[in-house]
Every structure is written in structure tokens, then in C-alpha cells.
Amino acid sequence: MIPNCKHTAELLSQGQDRPLTPVEQLRLRLHLLLCDGCRNFSRQLEFMRRALRRYRDRD
């Protein structure tokens, strides 16, 4: 079962805090292949994570 956009957003957020299971990873990848909006959201999360790390590590 491929998750909907809401579930995909939850998986992307959870993936920031914990390792996703192999099944979750597969479902996430399948949805991201099909959904431009969720791919964009995923890129935005990654950008924010990198920006926060740089801010934290700047000193």
C-alpha cells in the first residue's frame, strides 16, 4: 500500500527522529516517485535540517 500525502509527511518527519523500517522506507520511496508535492516537501525538510546544523555548528 502506497501512503497518501498526509502519511508521507508524517513518515518524512518521523524519519528525522528515528530510523524508518524497511517497509516504511519502501512506501515512502514509492510515494515520492509519484508525488511532486511530497518530493518538494522532502527537499525542504532536508534543507532546513542542514541549515540548522550549520547554524548550530557555526561557533
C-alpha positions in Angstrom: 0.0 0.0 0.0 1.4 3.4 -1.0 0.8 6.0 1.7 -1.2 9.2 1.0 0.4 12.6 1.3 -0.5 13.1 4.9 1.0 9.8 5.9 4.1 10.5 3.7 4.6 13.9 5.5 4.4 12.0 8.9 7.0 9.4 7.7 9.3 12.2 6.5 9.1 13.9 9.9 9.5 10.7 11.8 12.5 9.8 9.7 14.2 12.9 11.1 13.9 11.4 14.6 14.2 7.6 14.1 15.2 5.1 11.6 12.3 4.1 9.4 11.5 0.4 9.0 12.3 -1.2 5.6 8.6 -1.3 4.8 8.2 2.4 5.7 11.2 3.3 3.6 9.8 1.4 0.6 6.3 3.0 0.9 7.9 6.4 1.3 10.1 6.0 -1.8 7.2 4.8 -3.9 5.1 7.8 -2.9 7.9 10.2 -3.6 8.3 8.7 -7.1 4.7 9.7 -7.8 4.2 12.9 -5.9 5.9 16.2 -6.8 4.5 18.0 -3.8 5.9 15.5 -1.3 9.2 15.4 -3.1 9.4 19.1 -2.7 8.4 18.8 1.0 11.2 16.3 1.5 13.7 18.6 -0.1 12.5 21.4 2.1 12.9 19.3 5.3 16.4 18.3 4.2 17.4 22.0 3.5 16.1 23.1 7.0 17.9 20.3 8.7 21.2 21.2 7.0 20.7 24.9 7.7 20.0 24.2 11.4 23.1 22.1 11.7 25.2 24.8 10.1 23.8 27.4 12.5 24.4 25.1 15.5 28.0 24.3 14.4 29.0 27.8 13.3 30.9 28.6 16.5 
